[in-house]
Amino acid sequence: MPKKPAKFNINHFVTTIEAHYLEWNAPVITLISQKGATPFEILVSTILSLRTKDEVTGEASARLFSVARTPLEILETDEAQLRQLIYPVGFYPTKAKRLKEISRILIEQYHSEVPDTIEELLKLPGVGRKTANLVLVEGFHELAICVDTHVHRISNRIGYTKTPNPDKTEFALRQKLPKRHWVKYNELLVAFGQTICRPISPFCSKCPVHTMCPRIGVDKSR
């Protein structure tokens, strides 16, 4: 019979993941932030990252920022050139148009500054809770919980949440996740989820937290 997982302890889970974090690739937005990116560059890179692999996002962001890295510079760049610069990120024509819209709003309503509250960030076109929270964490180093598909999947897989979508997971985590873990939670779980705790057939055999994980919803593992 399979060994019963140890009683789950979120503090032990997070510290164990953090101890192994350097073995995995850091999320692209974290890497961009560590290079001294502005909140606007974090916002733009996060928009580019949606439905896009990290390596593509990193390269597209670098190309774009070599030409335009402020709202005014984005607005003054021809949309066809923007599309060319960010290709092949997912939905690049729509994202090029969206970057223009956001830049115009920031110039006209926010003095070219990215707002630092989730309420104001959510007013920007195409900005959902995941993007807004990631901008708060990586752009402003504010206390927030960013929940993407990795965080949603893993939080439910370990039984810490029982939620149907990322937004519900965010609010559940706000209620129970100790605040000292909020800022790092996304960064750690994205790296963990991309490398070990994958959506399909996760690498449970080399998972550092396998003894405490009930593997909810996992039908096949490696």
Buried (B, 14 or more C-beta within 10 A) or exposed (E): EEEEBEEBEBEEBBEBBBEBBEEBBBBBBBBBBEEEBBBBBBBBBBBBBBEBBBEBBBBBBEEBBEEBBBBEBBBEBEEEEBBBBBBEBBBBEEBBBBBBEBBBBBBEEBEBEBBEEBEBBEEBEBBEBBBBBBBBBBBBEBEBBBBBBBBBBBBBBBBBBEBEEBBBBBEBBEEEBEEEBBBBBBBBBBBBBBBBBBBEEBEBEEBBBBEBBEBEEBEEBE
